[in-house]
Amino acid sequence: MKNYGMEDNRMGKYANHEEFGVNAPINYREDTTSQAYLNGMSAIAPPGMKPKQRRGQKFEEKTDFKTSARWHRNFDMAMFGGSDIEAPDYSSRQMSLEGKLNGIKRIPGR
């Protein structure tokens, strides 16, 4: 399972912060699946134990657009001082940023 709490190493994958802002939240949503969670938890579970399917489903339910927009806002605040989506309406600003996808190269996270 990927370490979604420490995404700062993903910035090097993108040419600039706008490309990061357009791609990374989408990749976050696509990659934070129930199966990714279950695979990660299985890898660290004690022998003979496995994670419950329902926990994987709950994990995926909590990684929707709003969560990815909040994650991107928090990353932006920590790394860039809130340079592009710092306002309280960050969800709508994230939607606007993702709307630029047609002009920005799509770089899948997987």
C-alpha positions, -999 to +999 in steps of 0.1 A: +000+000+000+013+035-008+020+059+020-008+085+014+002+105+045+035+115+030+029+124-006+056+151-008+078+126-028+052+127-056+059+163-065+091+152-084+068+133-108+053+165-121+068+194-140+053+221-119+028+227-091-002+233-114+005+199-130+007+184-095-025+201-085-044+188-115-031+152-113-023+142-077-058+146-062-072+125-090-045+099-085-052+100-048-089+091-054-081+064-080-054+048-059-070+048-025-092+018-032-106-008-009-082-034-024-052-012-019-061-008+018-067-046+022-034-054+004-015-030+027-031-042+059-026-079+048+011-072+044+015-060+080-011-083+097+002-110+121+004-145+107-031-161+103-050-128+105-064-107+077-082-074+075-120-072+074-135-064+040-158-038+055-128-018+068-115-016+032-149-004+020-151+023+047-115+034+038-125+038+001-157+057+011-136+082+029-113+090+000-138+109-022-135+142-039-139+163-008-111+143+010-087+146-020-094+183-022-087+187+015-056+166+012-043+188-016-051+219+003-032+206+033-002+196+012-003+230-005-004+248+029+025+227+042+048+229+012+039+262-005+022+283+021-012+279+005-002+292-029-031+281-050-062+268-031-058+285+003-094+299+005-122+284+026-139+274-007-110+250-015-133+223-028-146+246-056-111+258-063-100+221-066-128+215-091-116+245-111-080+232-110-090+198-121-111+214-149-078+224-164-070+188-171-076+193-208-046+217-210-024+197-185-008+163-192-026+135-173-001+115-154-017+084-138-005+075-103-003+038-108 
